[in-house]
Amino acid sequence: MMPLSMANSNEKVMIFKTGGNSEVKKHLGDIGFVPGTVLSVISQHSGDVIVNLKESHLAITKDLAQKIIVNLVN
């Protein structure tokens, strides 16, 4: 397990859990970052992490990405 911020470009990962206070967890859930979801890391640029999540590209800050714990998917 590792924070999403540590994943490399082109890696596929599954969300294990999200951290932070209840407001942060709700925000992450509202935009699709929920445990069990598989996503692909597109790139990391200027501290932001860009992912492909449910057919959409989303950019999140490094701070938020550090609160998302993921496992690599083969």
PQR file of N, CA, C, O and H, with PARSE charges and radii, in Angstrom:
ATOM      1  N   MET A   1       0.846  -1.182   0.000 -0.4000 1.5000
ATOM      2  CA  MET A   1       0.000   0.000   0.000 -0.0000 2.0000
ATOM      3  C   MET A   1       0.885   1.236   0.000  0.5500 1.7000
ATOM      4  O   MET A   1       1.993   1.234   0.537 -0.5500 1.4000
ATOM      5  N   MET A   2       0.368   2.290  -0.616 -0.4000 1.5000
ATOM      6  CA  MET A   2       1.098   3.551  -0.689 -0.0000 2.0000
ATOM      7  C   MET A   2       0.101   4.669  -0.968  0.5500 1.7000
ATOM      8  O   MET A   2      -1.015   4.412  -1.419 -0.5500 1.4000
ATOM      9  H   MET A   2      -0.531   2.293  -1.052  0.4000 1.0000
ATOM     10  N   PRO A   3       0.503   5.908  -0.700 -0.5600 1.5000
ATOM     11  CA  PRO A   3      -0.360   7.026  -1.078  0.2800 2.0000
ATOM     12  C   PRO A   3      -0.398   7.160  -2.601  0.5500 1.7000
ATOM     13  O   PRO A   3       0.579   6.841  -3.279 -0.5500 1.4000
ATOM     14  N   LEU A   4      -1.498   7.619  -3.124 -0.4000 1.5000
ATOM     15  CA  LEU A   4      -1.629   7.840  -4.564 -0.0000 2.0000
ATOM     16  C   LEU A   4      -0.530   8.761  -5.084  0.5500 1.7000
ATOM     17  O   LEU A   4      -0.104   8.631  -6.231 -0.5500 1.4000
ATOM     18  H   LEU A   4      -2.292   7.877  -2.573  0.4000 1.0000
ATOM     19  N   SER A   5      -0.074   9.676  -4.262 -0.4000 1.5000
ATOM     20  CA  SER A   5       0.977  10.615  -4.674 -0.0000 2.0000
ATOM     21  C   SER A   5       2.286   9.911  -5.009  0.5500 1.7000
ATOM     22  O   SER A   5       3.140  10.495  -5.676 -0.5500 1.4000
ATOM     23  H   SER A   5      -0.419   9.781  -3.329  0.4000 1.0000
ATOM     24  N   MET A   6       2.467   8.661  -4.558 -0.4000 1.5000
ATOM     25  CA  MET A   6       3.693   7.905  -4.821 -0.0000 2.0000
ATOM     26  C   MET A   6       3.590   7.019  -6.065  0.5500 1.7000
ATOM     27  O   MET A   6       4.593   6.454  -6.502 -0.5500 1.4000
ATOM     28  H   MET A   6       1.774   8.187  -4.016  0.4000 1.0000
ATOM     29  N   ALA A   7       2.405   6.890  -6.633 -0.4000 1.5000
ATOM     30  CA  ALA A   7       2.225   6.045  -7.814 -0.0000 2.0000
ATOM     31  C   ALA A   7       2.864   6.709  -9.031  0.5500 1.7000
ATOM     32  O   ALA A   7       2.884   7.934  -9.153 -0.5500 1.4000
ATOM     33  H   ALA A   7       1.590   7.349  -6.279  0.4000 1.0000
ATOM     34  N   ASN A   8       3.380   5.880  -9.918 -0.4000 1.5000
ATOM     35  CA  ASN A   8       4.021   6.370 -11.134 -0.0000 2.0000
ATOM     36  C   ASN A   8       3.028   6.494 -12.273  0.5500 1.7000
ATOM     37  O   ASN A   8       1.955   5.891 -12.247 -0.5500 1.4000
ATOM     38  H   ASN A   8       3.363   4.885  -9.819  0.4000 1.0000
ATOM     39  N   SER A   9       3.394   7.278 -13.266 -0.4000 1.5000
ATOM     40  CA  SER A   9       2.572   7.404 -14.469 -0.0000 2.0000
ATOM     41  C   SER A   9       2.358   6.030 -15.087  0.5500 1.7000
ATOM     42  O   SER A   9       3.245   5.177 -15.051 -0.5500 1.4000
ATOM     43  H   SER A   9       4.265   7.768 -13.287  0.4000 1.0000
ATOM     44  N   ASN A  10       1.187   5.825 -15.647 -0.4000 1.5000
ATOM     45  CA  ASN A  10       0.787   4.590 -16.326 -0.0000 2.0000
ATOM     46  C   ASN A  10       0.571   3.405 -15.386  0.5500 1.7000
ATOM     47  O   ASN A  10       0.420   2.276 -15.854 -0.5500 1.4000
ATOM     48  H   ASN A  10       0.466   6.517 -15.676  0.4000 1.0000
ATOM     49  N   GLU A  11       0.552   3.634 -14.077 -0.4000 1.5000
ATOM     50  CA  GLU A  11       0.245   2.548 -13.149 -0.0000 2.0000
ATOM     51  C   GLU A  11      -1.259   2.500 -12.894  0.5500 1.7000
ATOM     52  O   GLU A  11      -1.927   3.530 -12.802 -0.5500 1.4000
ATOM     53  H   GLU A  11       0.675   4.551 -13.696  0.4000 1.0000
ATOM     54  N   LYS A  12      -1.767   1.286 -12.783 -0.4000 1.5000
ATOM     55  CA  LYS A  12      -3.172   1.077 -12.437 -0.0000 2.0000
ATOM     56  C   LYS A  12      -3.206   0.719 -10.960  0.5500 1.7000
ATOM     57  O   LYS A  12      -2.459  -0.147 -10.505 -0.5500 1.4000
ATOM     58  H   LYS A  12      -1.224   0.449 -12.858  0.4000 1.0000
ATOM     59  N   VAL A  13      -4.077   1.391 -10.216 -0.4000 1.5000
ATOM     60  CA  VAL A  13      -4.167   1.178  -8.777 -0.0000 2.0000
ATOM     61  C   VAL A  13      -5.625   1.043  -8.347  0.5500 1.7000
ATOM     62  O   VAL A  13      -6.540   1.486  -9.040 -0.5500 1.4000
ATOM     63  H   VAL A  13      -4.684   2.094 -10.586  0.4000 1.0000
ATOM     64  N   MET A  14      -5.816   0.419  -7.184 -0.4000 1.5000
ATOM     65  CA  MET A  14      -7.146   0.328  -6.581 -0.0000 2.0000
ATOM     66  C   MET A  14      -7.113   1.072  -5.257  0.5500 1.7000
ATOM     67  O   MET A  14      -6.182   0.916  -4.467 -0.5500 1.4000
ATOM     68  H   MET A  14      -5.072   0.059  -6.621  0.4000 1.0000
ATOM     69  N   ILE A  15      -8.133   1.878  -5.025 -0.4000 1.5000
ATOM     70  CA  ILE A  15      -8.211   2.643  -3.783 -0.0000 2.0000
ATOM     71  C   ILE A  15      -8.517   1.696  -2.626  0.5500 1.7000
ATOM     72  O   ILE A  15      -9.492   0.946  -2.663 -0.5500 1.4000
ATOM     73  H   ILE A  15      -8.889   2.005  -5.668  0.4000 1.0000
ATOM     74  N   PHE A  16      -7.668   1.743  -1.599 -0.4000 1.5000
ATOM     75  CA  PHE A  16      -7.852   0.934  -0.399 -0.0000 2.0000
ATOM     76  C   PHE A  16      -8.651   1.711   0.645  0.5500 1.7000
ATOM     77  O   PHE A  16      -9.608   1.193   1.220 -0.5500 1.4000
ATOM     78  H   PHE A  16      -6.876   2.352  -1.569  0.4000 1.0000
ATOM     79  N   LYS A  17      -8.246   2.963   0.882 -0.4000 1.5000
ATOM     80  CA  LYS A  17      -8.974   3.809   1.827 -0.0000 2.0000
ATOM     81  C   LYS A  17      -8.612   5.266   1.574  0.5500 1.7000
ATOM     82  O   LYS A  17      -7.619   5.575   0.915 -0.5500 1.4000
ATOM     83  H   LYS A  17      -7.469   3.384   0.415  0.4000 1.0000
ATOM     84  N   THR A  18      -9.439   6.147   2.112 -0.4000 1.5000
ATOM     85  CA  THR A  18      -9.152   7.579   2.057 -0.0000 2.0000
ATOM     86  C   THR A  18      -9.000   8.089   3.480  0.5500 1.7000
ATOM     87  O   THR A  18      -9.634   7.584   4.406 -0.5500 1.4000
ATOM     88  H   THR A  18     -10.246   5.896   2.647  0.4000 1.0000
ATOM     89  N   GLY A  19      -8.157   9.090   3.641 -0.4000 1.5000
ATOM     90  CA  GLY A  19      -7.910   9.660   4.957 -0.0000 2.0000
ATOM     91  C   GLY A  19      -8.361  11.102   5.024  0.5500 1.7000
ATOM     92  O   GLY A  19      -9.006  11.615   4.109 -0.5500 1.4000
ATOM     93  H   GLY A  19      -7.642   9.501   2.888  0.4000 1.0000
ATOM     94  N   GLY A  20      -8.013  11.741   6.114 -0.4000 1.5000
ATOM     95  CA  GLY A  20      -8.415  13.125   6.320 -0.0000 2.0000
ATOM     96  C   GLY A  20      -9.658  13.205   7.183  0.5500 1.7000
ATOM     97  O   GLY A  20     -10.196  12.193   7.632 -0.5500 1.4000
ATOM     98  H   GLY A  20      -7.489  11.324   6.857  0.4000 1.0000
ATOM     99  N   ASN A  21     -10.101  14.432   7.404 -0.4000 1.5000
ATOM    100  CA  ASN A  21     -11.304  14.616   8.221 -0.0000 2.0000
ATOM    101  C   ASN A  21     -12.553  14.243   7.418  0.5500 1.7000
ATOM    102  O   ASN A  21     -12.457  13.926   6.233 -0.5500 1.4000
ATOM    103  H   ASN A  21      -9.665  15.254   7.039  0.4000 1.0000
ATOM    104  N   SER A  22     -13.696  14.281   8.047 -0.4000 1.5000
ATOM    105  CA  SER A  22     -14.930  13.845   7.391 -0.0000 2.0000
ATOM    106  C   SER A  22     -15.253  14.693   6.165  0.5500 1.7000
ATOM    107  O   SER A  22     -15.809  14.182   5.193 -0.5500 1.4000
ATOM    108  H   SER A  22     -13.774  14.539   9.011  0.4000 1.0000
ATOM    109  N   GLU A  23     -14.916  15.972   6.197 -0.4000 1.5000
ATOM    110  CA  GLU A  23     -15.168  16.847   5.048 -0.0000 2.0000
ATOM    111  C   GLU A  23     -14.316  16.424   3.847  0.5500 1.7000
ATOM    112  O   GLU A  23     -14.803  16.390   2.717 -0.5500 1.4000
ATOM    113  H   GLU A  23     -14.464  16.387   6.987  0.4000 1.0000
ATOM    114  N   VAL A  24     -13.058  16.106   4.094 -0.4000 1.5000
ATOM    115  CA  VAL A  24     -12.156  15.662   3.020 -0.0000 2.0000
ATOM    116  C   VAL A  24     -12.634  14.331   2.452  0.5500 1.7000
ATOM    117  O   VAL A  24     -12.679  14.156   1.234 -0.5500 1.4000
ATOM    118  H   VAL A  24     -12.663  16.133   5.012  0.4000 1.0000
ATOM    119  N   LYS A  25     -12.992  13.391   3.326 -0.4000 1.5000
ATOM    120  CA  LYS A  25     -13.473  12.090   2.866 -0.0000 2.0000
ATOM    121  C   LYS A  25     -14.742  12.233   2.032  0.5500 1.7000
ATOM    122  O   LYS A  25     -14.902  11.552   1.019 -0.5500 1.4000
ATOM    123  H   LYS A  25     -12.956  13.532   4.315  0.4000 1.0000
ATOM    124  N   LYS A  26     -15.639  13.115   2.454 -0.4000 1.5000
ATOM    125  CA  LYS A  26     -16.873  13.340   1.692 -0.0000 2.0000
ATOM    126  C   LYS A  26     -16.551  13.925   0.333  0.5500 1.7000
ATOM    127  O   LYS A  26     -17.109  13.489  -0.675 -0.5500 1.4000
ATOM    128  H   LYS A  26     -15.509  13.668   3.277  0.4000 1.0000
ATOM    129  N   HIS A  27     -15.659  14.907   0.287 -0.4000 1.5000
ATOM    130  CA  HIS A  27     -15.273  15.522  -0.985 -0.0000 2.0000
ATOM    131  C   HIS A  27     -14.675  14.473  -1.925  0.5500 1.7000
ATOM    132  O   HIS A  27     -15.051  14.402  -3.095 -0.5500 1.4000
ATOM    133  H   HIS A  27     -15.207  15.260   1.105  0.4000 1.0000
ATOM    134  N   LEU A  28     -13.750  13.662  -1.417 -0.4000 1.5000
ATOM    135  CA  LEU A  28     -13.136  12.629  -2.251 -0.0000 2.0000
ATOM    136  C   LEU A  28     -14.181  11.636  -2.753  0.5500 1.7000
ATOM    137  O   LEU A  28     -14.154  11.236  -3.917 -0.5500 1.4000
ATOM    138  H   LEU A  28     -13.445  13.719  -0.466  0.4000 1.0000
ATOM    139  N   GLY A  29     -15.095  11.242  -1.878 -0.4000 1.5000
ATOM    140  CA  GLY A  29     -16.165  10.333  -2.285 -0.0000 2.0000
ATOM    141  C   GLY A  29     -17.070  10.943  -3.340  0.5500 1.7000
ATOM    142  O   GLY A  29     -17.486  10.263  -4.278 -0.5500 1.4000
ATOM    143  H   GLY A  29     -15.116  11.567  -0.933  0.4000 1.0000
ATOM    144  N   ASP A  30     -17.375  12.224  -3.185 -0.4000 1.5000
ATOM    145  CA  ASP A  30     -18.249  12.914  -4.138 -0.0000 2.0000
ATOM    146  C   ASP A  30     -17.654  12.962  -5.540  0.5500 1.7000
ATOM    147  O   ASP A  30     -18.392  12.964  -6.526 -0.5500 1.4000
ATOM    148  H   ASP A  30     -17.038  12.776  -2.423  0.4000 1.0000
ATOM    149  N   ILE A  31     -16.322  13.000  -5.639 -0.4000 1.5000
ATOM    150  CA  ILE A  31     -15.700  13.063  -6.967 -0.0000 2.0000
ATOM    151  C   ILE A  31     -15.232  11.687  -7.452  0.5500 1.7000
ATOM    152  O   ILE A  31     -14.561  11.583  -8.478 -0.5500 1.4000
ATOM    153  H   ILE A  31     -15.723  12.998  -4.838  0.4000 1.0000
ATOM    154  N   GLY A  32     -15.589  10.630  -6.708 -0.4000 1.5000
ATOM    155  CA  GLY A  32     -15.362   9.273  -7.190 -0.0000 2.0000
ATOM    156  C   GLY A  32     -14.229   8.495  -6.560  0.5500 1.7000
ATOM    157  O   GLY A  32     -13.986   7.350  -6.940 -0.5500 1.4000
ATOM    158  H   GLY A  32     -16.134  10.714  -5.874  0.4000 1.0000
ATOM    159  N   PHE A  33     -13.529   9.086  -5.605 -0.4000 1.5000
ATOM    160  CA  PHE A  33     -12.423   8.395  -4.945 -0.0000 2.0000
ATOM    161  C   PHE A  33     -12.948   7.617  -3.739  0.5500 1.7000
ATOM    162  O   PHE A  33     -12.913   8.101  -2.608 -0.5500 1.4000
ATOM    163  H   PHE A  33     -13.726  10.016  -5.296  0.4000 1.0000
ATOM    164  N   VAL A  34     -13.437   6.402  -4.003 -0.4000 1.5000
ATOM    165  CA  VAL A  34     -13.986   5.559  -2.946 -0.0000 2.0000
ATOM    166  C   VAL A  34     -13.256   4.216  -2.941  0.5500 1.7000
ATOM    167  O   VAL A  34     -12.798   3.758  -3.987 -0.5500 1.4000
ATOM    168  H   VAL A  34     -13.466   6.009  -4.922  0.4000 1.0000
ATOM    169  N   PRO A  35     -13.145   3.581  -1.772 -0.5600 1.5000
ATOM    170  CA  PRO A  35     -12.465   2.288  -1.697  0.2800 2.0000
ATOM    171  C   PRO A  35     -13.037   1.284  -2.696  0.5500 1.7000
ATOM    172  O   PRO A  35     -14.250   1.192  -2.885 -0.5500 1.4000
ATOM    173  N   GLY A  36     -12.129   0.534  -3.330 -0.4000 1.5000
ATOM    174  CA  GLY A  36     -12.521  -0.465  -4.319 -0.0000 2.0000
ATOM    175  C   GLY A  36     -12.485   0.036  -5.746  0.5500 1.7000
ATOM    176  O   GLY A  36     -12.529  -0.765  -6.680 -0.5500 1.4000
ATOM    177  H   GLY A  36     -11.144   0.610  -3.176  0.4000 1.0000
ATOM    178  N   THR A  37     -12.405   1.338  -5.937 -0.4000 1.5000
ATOM    179  CA  THR A  37     -12.369   1.917  -7.277 -0.0000 2.0000
ATOM    180  C   THR A  37     -10.982   1.744  -7.887  0.5500 1.7000
ATOM    181  O   THR A  37      -9.968   1.994  -7.234 -0.5500 1.4000
ATOM    182  H   THR A  37     -12.368   1.989  -5.178  0.4000 1.0000
ATOM    183  N   VAL A  38     -10.951   1.312  -9.148 -0.4000 1.5000
ATOM    184  CA  VAL A  38      -9.694   1.175  -9.883 -0.0000 2.0000
ATOM    185  C   VAL A  38      -9.524   2.407 -10.764  0.5500 1.7000
ATOM    186  O   VAL A  38     -10.467   2.856 -11.416 -0.5500 1.4000
ATOM    187  H   VAL A  38     -11.774   1.108  -9.679  0.4000 1.0000
ATOM    188  N   LEU A  39      -8.305   2.945 -10.771 -0.4000 1.5000
ATOM    189  CA  LEU A  39      -8.003   4.107 -11.605 -0.0000 2.0000
ATOM    190  C   LEU A  39      -6.603   3.977 -12.166  0.5500 1.7000
ATOM    191  O   LEU A  39      -5.799   3.179 -11.683 -0.5500 1.4000
ATOM    192  H   LEU A  39      -7.540   2.580 -10.242  0.4000 1.0000
ATOM    193  N   SER A  40      -6.314   4.769 -13.194 -0.4000 1.5000
ATOM    194  CA  SER A  40      -4.983   4.794 -13.798 -0.0000 2.0000
ATOM    195  C   SER A  40      -4.365   6.155 -13.572  0.5500 1.7000
ATOM    196  O   SER A  40      -5.027   7.183 -13.715 -0.5500 1.4000
ATOM    197  H   SER A  40      -6.967   5.417 -13.586  0.4000 1.0000
ATOM    198  N   VAL A  41      -3.090   6.156 -13.219 -0.4000 1.5000
ATOM    199  CA  VAL A  41      -2.360   7.411 -13.061 -0.0000 2.0000
ATOM    200  C   VAL A  41      -1.888   7.838 -14.443  0.5500 1.7000
ATOM    201  O   VAL A  41      -1.158   7.102 -15.107 -0.5500 1.4000
ATOM    202  H   VAL A  41      -2.552   5.321 -13.103  0.4000 1.0000
ATOM    203  N   ILE A  42      -2.299   9.019 -14.876 -0.4000 1.5000
ATOM    204  CA  ILE A  42      -1.895   9.539 -16.181 -0.0000 2.0000
ATOM    205  C   ILE A  42      -0.541  10.221 -16.054  0.5500 1.7000
ATOM    206  O   ILE A  42       0.387   9.916 -16.803 -0.5500 1.4000
ATOM    207  H   ILE A  42      -2.892   9.617 -14.336  0.4000 1.0000
ATOM    208  N   SER A  43      -0.431  11.139 -15.110 -0.4000 1.5000
ATOM    209  CA  SER A  43       0.842  11.839 -14.912 -0.0000 2.0000
ATOM    210  C   SER A  43       0.812  12.597 -13.599  0.5500 1.7000
ATOM    211  O   SER A  43      -0.223  12.727 -12.944 -0.5500 1.4000
ATOM    212  H   SER A  43      -1.185  11.387 -14.502  0.4000 1.0000
ATOM    213  N   GLN A  44       1.980  13.088 -13.243 -0.4000 1.5000
ATOM    214  CA  GLN A  44       2.107  13.998 -12.111 -0.0000 2.0000
ATOM    215  C   GLN A  44       2.773  15.248 -12.659  0.5500 1.7000
ATOM    216  O   GLN A  44       3.833  15.174 -13.280 -0.5500 1.4000
ATOM    217  H   GLN A  44       2.820  12.982 -13.774  0.4000 1.0000
ATOM    218  N   HIS A  45       2.150  16.393 -12.427 -0.4000 1.5000
ATOM    219  CA  HIS A  45       2.633  17.633 -13.020 -0.0000 2.0000
ATOM    220  C   HIS A  45       2.524  18.763 -12.002  0.5500 1.7000
ATOM    221  O   HIS A  45       1.435  19.059 -11.509 -0.5500 1.4000
ATOM    222  H   HIS A  45       1.289  16.453 -11.923  0.4000 1.0000
ATOM    223  N   SER A  46       3.629  19.378 -11.697 -0.4000 1.5000
ATOM    224  CA  SER A  46       3.672  20.513 -10.764 -0.0000 2.0000
ATOM    225  C   SER A  46       3.016  20.187  -9.421  0.5500 1.7000
ATOM    226  O   SER A  46       2.367  21.040  -8.815 -0.5500 1.4000
ATOM    227  H   SER A  46       4.513  19.138 -12.098  0.4000 1.0000
ATOM    228  N   GLY A  47       3.190  18.956  -8.970 -0.4000 1.5000
ATOM    229  CA  GLY A  47       2.622  18.566  -7.687 -0.0000 2.0000
ATOM    230  C   GLY A  47       1.230  17.979  -7.778  0.5500 1.7000
ATOM    231  O   GLY A  47       0.793  17.288  -6.858 -0.5500 1.4000
ATOM    232  H   GLY A  47       3.717  18.263  -9.463  0.4000 1.0000
ATOM    233  N   ASP A  48       0.518  18.242  -8.875 -0.4000 1.5000
ATOM    234  CA  ASP A  48      -0.812  17.670  -9.054 -0.0000 2.0000
ATOM    235  C   ASP A  48      -0.699  16.256  -9.615  0.5500 1.7000
ATOM    236  O   ASP A  48       0.251  15.935 -10.329 -0.5500 1.4000
ATOM    237  H   ASP A  48       0.873  18.804  -9.622  0.4000 1.0000
ATOM    238  N   VAL A  49      -1.668  15.427  -9.290 -0.4000 1.5000
ATOM    239  CA  VAL A  49      -1.731  14.071  -9.821 -0.0000 2.0000
ATOM    240  C   VAL A  49      -2.939  14.011 -10.749  0.5500 1.7000
ATOM    241  O   VAL A  49      -4.055  14.352 -10.355 -0.5500 1.4000
ATOM    242  H   VAL A  49      -2.440  15.689  -8.710  0.4000 1.0000
ATOM    243  N   ILE A  50      -2.708  13.574 -11.983 -0.4000 1.5000
ATOM    244  CA  ILE A  50      -3.780  13.470 -12.967 -0.0000 2.0000
ATOM    245  C   ILE A  50      -4.090  11.993 -13.161  0.5500 1.7000
ATOM    246  O   ILE A  50      -3.203  11.192 -13.453 -0.5500 1.4000
ATOM    247  H   ILE A  50      -1.802  13.297 -12.303  0.4000 1.0000
ATOM    248  N   VAL A  51      -5.365  11.646 -12.994 -0.4000 1.5000
ATOM    249  CA  VAL A  51      -5.778  10.247 -13.080 -0.0000 2.0000
ATOM    250  C   VAL A  51      -6.925  10.081 -14.066  0.5500 1.7000
ATOM    251  O   VAL A  51      -7.644  11.029 -14.381 -0.5500 1.4000
ATOM    252  H   VAL A  51      -6.086  12.297 -12.757  0.4000 1.0000
ATOM    253  N   ASN A  52      -7.073   8.856 -14.543 -0.4000 1.5000
ATOM    254  CA  ASN A  52      -8.223   8.476 -15.346 -0.0000 2.0000
ATOM    255  C   ASN A  52      -9.128   7.674 -14.421  0.5500 1.7000
ATOM    256  O   ASN A  52      -8.789   6.565 -14.008 -0.5500 1.4000
ATOM    257  H   ASN A  52      -6.488   8.086 -14.288  0.4000 1.0000
ATOM    258  N   LEU A  53     -10.266   8.240 -14.107 -0.4000 1.5000
ATOM    259  CA  LEU A  53     -11.207   7.644 -13.162 -0.0000 2.0000
ATOM    260  C   LEU A  53     -12.583   7.610 -13.806  0.5500 1.7000
ATOM    261  O   LEU A  53     -13.177   8.654 -14.076 -0.5500 1.4000
ATOM    262  H   LEU A  53     -10.542   9.141 -14.442  0.4000 1.0000
ATOM    263  N   LYS A  54     -13.086   6.409 -14.051 -0.4000 1.5000
ATOM    264  CA  LYS A  54     -14.420   6.243 -14.644 -0.0000 2.0000
ATOM    265  C   LYS A  54     -14.564   7.053 -15.929  0.5500 1.7000
ATOM    266  O   LYS A  54     -15.509   7.826 -16.083 -0.5500 1.4000
ATOM    267  H   LYS A  54     -12.603   5.561 -13.832  0.4000 1.0000
ATOM    268  N   GLU A  55     -13.623   6.870 -16.846 -0.4000 1.5000
ATOM    269  CA  GLU A  55     -13.660   7.502 -18.170 -0.0000 2.0000
ATOM    270  C   GLU A  55     -13.471   9.018 -18.141  0.5500 1.7000
ATOM    271  O   GLU A  55     -13.749   9.688 -19.136 -0.5500 1.4000
ATOM    272  H   GLU A  55     -12.855   6.242 -16.721  0.4000 1.0000
ATOM    273  N   SER A  56     -13.011   9.562 -17.038 -0.4000 1.5000
ATOM    274  CA  SER A  56     -12.755  11.001 -16.932 -0.0000 2.0000
ATOM    275  C   SER A  56     -11.342  11.237 -16.426  0.5500 1.7000
ATOM    276  O   SER A  56     -10.818  10.463 -15.624 -0.5500 1.4000
ATOM    277  H   SER A  56     -12.785   9.018 -16.230  0.4000 1.0000
ATOM    278  N   HIS A  57     -10.734  12.310 -16.902 -0.4000 1.5000
ATOM    279  CA  HIS A  57      -9.439  12.728 -16.367 -0.0000 2.0000
ATOM    280  C   HIS A  57      -9.693  13.734 -15.256  0.5500 1.7000
ATOM    281  O   HIS A  57     -10.407  14.718 -15.447 -0.5500 1.4000
ATOM    282  H   HIS A  57     -11.159  12.939 -17.553  0.4000 1.0000
ATOM    283  N   LEU A  58      -9.104  13.479 -14.097 -0.4000 1.5000
ATOM    284  CA  LEU A  58      -9.244  14.371 -12.953 -0.0000 2.0000
ATOM    285  C   LEU A  58      -7.867  14.744 -12.442  0.5500 1.7000
ATOM    286  O   LEU A  58      -6.961  13.910 -12.426 -0.5500 1.4000
ATOM    287  H   LEU A  58      -8.524  12.680 -13.942  0.4000 1.0000
ATOM    288  N   ALA A  59      -7.705  15.982 -12.028 -0.4000 1.5000
ATOM    289  CA  ALA A  59      -6.457  16.427 -11.404 -0.0000 2.0000
ATOM    290  C   ALA A  59      -6.757  16.751  -9.949  0.5500 1.7000
ATOM    291  O   ALA A  59      -7.717  17.455  -9.634 -0.5500 1.4000
ATOM    292  H   ALA A  59      -8.441  16.659 -12.041  0.4000 1.0000
ATOM    293  N   ILE A  60      -5.912  16.220  -9.069 -0.4000 1.5000
ATOM    294  CA  ILE A  60      -6.043  16.541  -7.650 -0.0000 2.0000
ATOM    295  C   ILE A  60      -4.690  16.993  -7.129  0.5500 1.7000
ATOM    296  O   ILE A  60      -3.648  16.654  -7.689 -0.5500 1.4000
ATOM    297  H   ILE A  60      -5.132  15.648  -9.325  0.4000 1.0000
ATOM    298  N   THR A  61      -4.720  17.749  -6.071 -0.4000 1.5000
ATOM    299  CA  THR A  61      -3.474  18.254  -5.497 -0.0000 2.0000
ATOM    300  C   THR A  61      -2.683  17.120  -4.850  0.5500 1.7000
ATOM    301  O   THR A  61      -3.232  16.076  -4.496 -0.5500 1.4000
ATOM    302  H   THR A  61      -5.567  18.024  -5.616  0.4000 1.0000
ATOM    303  N   LYS A  62      -1.392  17.351  -4.708 -0.4000 1.5000
ATOM    304  CA  LYS A  62      -0.539  16.358  -4.050 -0.0000 2.0000
ATOM    305  C   LYS A  62      -1.022  16.109  -2.626  0.5500 1.7000
ATOM    306  O   LYS A  62      -0.982  14.976  -2.146 -0.5500 1.4000
ATOM    307  H   LYS A  62      -0.946  18.199  -4.995  0.4000 1.0000
ATOM    308  N   ASP A  63      -1.479  17.161  -1.946 -0.4000 1.5000
ATOM    309  CA  ASP A  63      -1.973  17.025  -0.577 -0.0000 2.0000
ATOM    310  C   ASP A  63      -3.146  16.044  -0.512  0.5500 1.7000
ATOM    311  O   ASP A  63      -3.188  15.183   0.367 -0.5500 1.4000
ATOM    312  H   ASP A  63      -1.511  18.081  -2.335  0.4000 1.0000
ATOM    313  N   LEU A  64      -4.097  16.172  -1.440 -0.4000 1.5000
ATOM    314  CA  LEU A  64      -5.225  15.236  -1.466 -0.0000 2.0000
ATOM    315  C   LEU A  64      -4.761  13.839  -1.859  0.5500 1.7000
ATOM    316  O   LEU A  64      -5.223  12.847  -1.296 -0.5500 1.4000
ATOM    317  H   LEU A  64      -4.064  16.872  -2.154  0.4000 1.0000
ATOM    318  N   ALA A  65      -3.847  13.760  -2.825 -0.4000 1.5000
ATOM    319  CA  ALA A  65      -3.353  12.459  -3.288 -0.0000 2.0000
ATOM    320  C   ALA A  65      -2.657  11.698  -2.163  0.5500 1.7000
ATOM    321  O   ALA A  65      -2.661  10.467  -2.150 -0.5500 1.4000
ATOM    322  H   ALA A  65      -3.472  14.567  -3.282  0.4000 1.0000
ATOM    323  N   GLN A  66      -2.066  12.420  -1.227 -0.4000 1.5000
ATOM    324  CA  GLN A  66      -1.412  11.768  -0.095 -0.0000 2.0000
ATOM    325  C   GLN A  66      -2.424  11.156   0.870  0.5500 1.7000
ATOM    326  O   GLN A  66      -2.064  10.301   1.679 -0.5500 1.4000
ATOM    327  H   GLN A  66      -2.063  13.420  -1.238  0.4000 1.0000
ATOM    328  N   LYS A  67      -3.665  11.577   0.795 -0.4000 1.5000
ATOM    329  CA  LYS A  67      -4.712  11.067   1.681 -0.0000 2.0000
ATOM    330  C   LYS A  67      -5.427   9.850   1.091  0.5500 1.7000
ATOM    331  O   LYS A  67      -6.289   9.260   1.743 -0.5500 1.4000
ATOM    332  H   LYS A  67      -3.957  12.271   0.138  0.4000 1.0000
ATOM    333  N   ILE A  68      -5.072   9.474  -0.142 -0.4000 1.5000
ATOM    334  CA  ILE A  68      -5.700   8.335  -0.813 -0.0000 2.0000
ATOM    335  C   ILE A  68      -4.696   7.182  -0.826  0.5500 1.7000
ATOM    336  O   ILE A  68      -3.655   7.263  -1.477 -0.5500 1.4000
ATOM    337  H   ILE A  68      -4.372   9.953  -0.672  0.4000 1.0000
ATOM    338  N   ILE A  69      -5.016   6.119  -0.110 -0.4000 1.5000
ATOM    339  CA  ILE A  69      -4.123   4.963  -0.009 -0.0000 2.0000
ATOM    340  C   ILE A  69      -4.556   3.929  -1.052  0.5500 1.7000
ATOM    341  O   ILE A  69      -5.728   3.558  -1.131 -0.5500 1.4000
ATOM    342  H   ILE A  69      -5.862   6.053   0.419  0.4000 1.0000
ATOM    343  N   VAL A  70      -3.585   3.472  -1.852 -0.4000 1.5000
ATOM    344  CA  VAL A  70      -3.888   2.586  -2.974 -0.0000 2.0000
ATOM    345  C   VAL A  70      -3.002   1.342  -2.958  0.5500 1.7000
ATOM    346  O   VAL A  70      -1.964   1.301  -2.297 -0.5500 1.4000
ATOM    347  H   VAL A  70      -2.633   3.773  -1.789  0.4000 1.0000
ATOM    348  N   ASN A  71      -3.442   0.337  -3.701 -0.4000 1.5000
ATOM    349  CA  ASN A  71      -2.665  -0.874  -3.977 -0.0000 2.0000
ATOM    350  C   ASN A  71      -2.475  -0.962  -5.484  0.5500 1.7000
ATOM    351  O   ASN A  71      -3.369  -0.590  -6.244 -0.5500 1.4000
ATOM    352  H   ASN A  71      -4.285   0.371  -4.238  0.4000 1.0000
ATOM    353  N   LEU A  72      -1.317  -1.450  -5.922 -0.4000 1.5000
ATOM    354  CA  LEU A  72      -1.089  -1.665  -7.347 -0.0000 2.0000
ATOM    355  C   LEU A  72      -1.971  -2.792  -7.850  0.5500 1.7000
ATOM    356  O   LEU A  72      -2.216  -3.766  -7.138 -0.5500 1.4000
ATOM    357  H   LEU A  72      -0.591  -1.751  -5.305  0.4000 1.0000
ATOM    358  N   VAL A  73      -2.451  -2.658  -9.087 -0.4000 1.5000
ATOM    359  CA  VAL A  73      -3.252  -3.681  -9.747 -0.0000 2.0000
ATOM    360  C   VAL A  73      -2.431  -4.192 -10.925  0.5500 1.7000
ATOM    361  O   VAL A  73      -1.884  -3.400 -11.692 -0.5500 1.4000
ATOM    362  H   VAL A  73      -2.252  -1.867  -9.666  0.4000 1.0000
ATOM    363  N   ASN A  74      -2.346  -5.502 -11.068 -0.4000 1.5000
ATOM    364  CA  ASN A  74      -1.571  -6.070 -12.188 -0.0000 2.0000
ATOM    365  C   ASN A  74      -2.353  -6.038 -13.469  0.5500 1.7000
ATOM    366  O   ASN A  74      -1.855  -6.475 -14.507 -0.5500 1.4000
ATOM    367  H   ASN A  74      -2.791  -6.145 -10.444  0.4000 1.0000
TER
END
